[in-house]
Amino acid sequence: MSIEMRMLLWTTALGIAQLLLAAALATAQRGVGWNVSARDGTAAPLTGVAGRMERAWRNLMETFPFFAALALAAVAGGRGDATTAIGAQLYFWSRLVYVPLYALGVPYLRSLVWTIGLWGLLQMLWGLVT
């Protein structure tokens, strides 16, 4: 299996873990009754770590489609190389580091780590268009 595909699988696992963590923290804050309800009304905003984990998961969901498209294009097009492989690894590892930084509310460093993930995406794109 290519590095791009391995990183796609690991990022998918990370996304599922983040979803479960965010859901568990939201349920802990809002209660099981809210979780099992139809959620027709507007829920109270999440605060603290629960809110940060929900935002971290949403942040992953903003960039994951781009990553998946690039990883699949690299493999399906037979265009995967060192550039796309390193880009995929940068993206995955930065996303992994991003989660605890966001959970702890670490400013600046969290943004730097996000930028590294974006650089990984751009590197993958560059490897595919050149």
C-alpha positions, 0 to 999 in steps of 0.5 A, a space after each residue: 500500500 502506498 504511503 498516501 493511502 496509508 496516511 489516508 487510512 490513518 487520517 480517516 481513523 483519526 477523524 473517527 476518533 475525533 468524532 467519537 471524542 467530540 460526541 462524548 464530550 458534548 454528551 457529557 456537557 449537554 446530557 444523554 437526554 440531549 444526545 438521544 433526542 431529535 435535537 430540534 431546538 438550538 443546543 447551548 454552545 459547548 464550552 471548554 474542551 468539549 467546544 474545542 474538540 468539536 471545533 477541532 473535528 470540524 476543522 479536520 472536516 474542512 481540509 480532509 476532502 482535499 487531502 482525500 482527493 489528492 491522495 486518491 489522485 496520486 494513487 489512481 493516476 500513478 503520480 505518487 512520488 516522494 513529494 506527494 508521500 512527504 506531503 501526505 505524511 506532513 498532513 497526517 502528523 500535523 493533524 495528529 499533533 493539532 488535536 491535543 494542542 487545540 484541546 489544551 487551547 494552545 495559541 500560535 503553535 496550534 496555528 503553526 501546526 495547522 499551517 504545516 498541514 496546509 503545506 502538506 496539502 500544497 506539496 501534494 498538489 504540487 507533486 500532482 500538477 508538475 
